[in-house]
Amino acid sequence: MNRILLKCAMVMVISVACSLLITGIMMSANDMHDPRGYLIATVCPLVISPAISFLVFRQSEKLRLTLETLNRVMQELEITNAKLFEKSSRDSMTGLLNREAFFNYMEGARQHQMGSLLIIDADHFKKINDMHGHYNGDGALMAIGQCINNCIRPDDSIGRIGGEEFAVYLATDDESQVKSIAETIRMEVNRIEYRTPENERVPLSVSIGGVVGVSKGTIADYFQIADRRLYEAKRNGRNCVCIQSKMQNAA
């Protein structure tokens, strides 16, 4: 309000000055020197300009405040939408990408760089649930997911794609690197000291199937290949890694 009154006062002073200047010029041009003219030139702006300028500046201030509020609401809405989008792309239990979000990420990532896919399955998970309950089973899955996430690099991505299955997209098509990362994941999961609230240790292990050189073809094709390698790892006794090379893909 003080700012509006100050602006009104400034407009009033300027209006009076301009009115007197114009009146003076007109009187000089017509060789007139009537004091009443100067009085009218002073009184009229004093009466008219404050009311008009107050209305204009008050509406302008209201508009400014409305725009500020609108911008703030829009920013809050953008933040909320971003949070909702992030939440919708995450698995509610592990916080990792969910199945759809992981597929979308993998589809986009392989357009820029050839990579590799790992499918990781928690061994004997049904047995863990049966022996220790679903609460401890969920805890074991979260521990495995965190362990896998700690083993991969910043350019890689991990998602929980269903039940006790995780998927990792590695930003490399180097077979030795892929096998090394997969073995690191397997060994680190073995080292997890997961215990129930009763302090009973639950041994954890994973079987890993993978395919090197994800580029052309459909995502489903590569998942089928990695899935076949996963079941091969399970047939080999679980707690092991089975990776299909680029040469095998070409064949």
Buried (B, 14 or more C-beta within 10 A) or exposed (E): EEEBEEBBEEBBEEBBEEBBEEBBEEBEEEEEEEEEBBEEBBEBBEEEBBEEBBEBBBEEBEEEEEEEEEEEEEEEEEEEEEEEEEEEBBBEEBEBBBBEBBBBBBEEBBEEEBBBBBBBBBBBBEEBBEEBEEEBBEBBBBBBBBBBBEBBEEEBBBBBBEEBBBBBBBBBBBBEBBBEBBBBBBEBBEEBEBEBEEEEEBEBBBBBBBBBBBEEEEBEEBBEBBBBBBBBBBEEEBBBBBBBBBEEBEE
